[in-house]
Amino acid sequence: MNDNLQTHHSLQATSADWVEADGLIVRGHGVASGTGPDRRYPAGTLSLQRPFFAQLGLDLSAYYDGTVNVDLAPRSFSLERPAHTFRAVAWTVLHPPEDFSFSHCRLIHRARTYDGWVYTPHPETKAAHFQPPTMLEIIAPFIPDLAAGDPVRLLLPPQEITLHGPTAIPPSVQTLTS
């Protein structure tokens, strides 16, 4: 096995086995997609990282070249046993190699469900563009009409990710359950 690869078996769970988390879409740094002010990565970091992840066993070619930022505040998360962890990925010459983990997820927006991945660059190896502990970055297919401020629901496998904090549904996302 490659020294920088840790992969767990595919998740064979139904949505009923997953934990629900409600959140709001927020605007990110725009670095993953290349739409932000950081011009070091004009095509986006995700398009540069994708071939490395594929070589290590995770094909993200069916997904949008950017991340969906979901704020779960006041809840936070911790990685337990992600489906994939890649260590020391040298995807750019602009900074040292980084560690990344990926966990399965499903994102529900306007009653439509999208399979995706929680994308977690490990903060201890990340050079810049840090996220608050309440934020999950999601890699998903292109989602039409997704906008900052939209309520969403995430389904997360508890064996891969643990949520911390209150479980009450914020008033701004109660319309998802009504």
Secondary structure as GFF3:
##gff-version 3
##sequence-region A 1 178
A	DSSP	beta_strand	5	7	.	.	.	ID=ss1
A	DSSP	three_ten_helix	15	17	.	.	.	ID=ss2
A	DSSP	beta_strand	19	26	.	.	.	ID=ss3
A	DSSP	alpha_helix	45	55	.	.	.	ID=ss4
A	DSSP	beta_strand	68	71	.	.	.	ID=ss5
A	DSSP	beta_strand	76	79	.	.	.	ID=ss6
A	DSSP	beta_strand	84	89	.	.	.	ID=ss7
A	DSSP	beta_strand	98	109	.	.	.	ID=ss8
A	DSSP	beta_strand	112	121	.	.	.	ID=ss9
A	DSSP	three_ten_helix	123	125	.	.	.	ID=ss10
A	DSSP	beta_strand	135	139	.	.	.	ID=ss11
A	DSSP	beta_strand	151	156	.	.	.	ID=ss12
A	DSSP	beta_strand	161	164	.	.	.	ID=ss13
A	DSSP	three_ten_helix	171	176	.	.	.	ID=ss14
###
